[in-house]
Amino acid sequence: MLLLNTGLTVNDFHDITFGMALNFMWEKKRITAASRGEEQADPERQYNIMKANLPALKEMYKAGEITKNKYDAYIKKLQEWESEE
C-alpha cells in the first residue's frame, strides 16, 4: 500500500527490487516532510560534502590530528554510500 502512495502502480512491482521500493518510500517521506516546511537532510548532499572533505581529512590523519578509528569510520561510511550507487 505504501508503494502505491509513491506513484507506482501494481504493474511496477514486477520490475523493481526491494531496495528500489525502499528508496521510493524514503524519498516520498522526505518530499512530503519538506513540503510541510520540515528541515530534511539530503543524503546526496551529505555524501558530496563528505567526499569533498576527504583530502582535508587525509591531511589531518597524516598530521595526527584525528585517530585511526575516526578516519577508518569516515572512509567506511563513504565506501558504503559508493557501493550502493
Helices and strands as residue ranges (DSSP letters): G 4-6, G 10-14, H 18-35, H 43-62, H 68-84
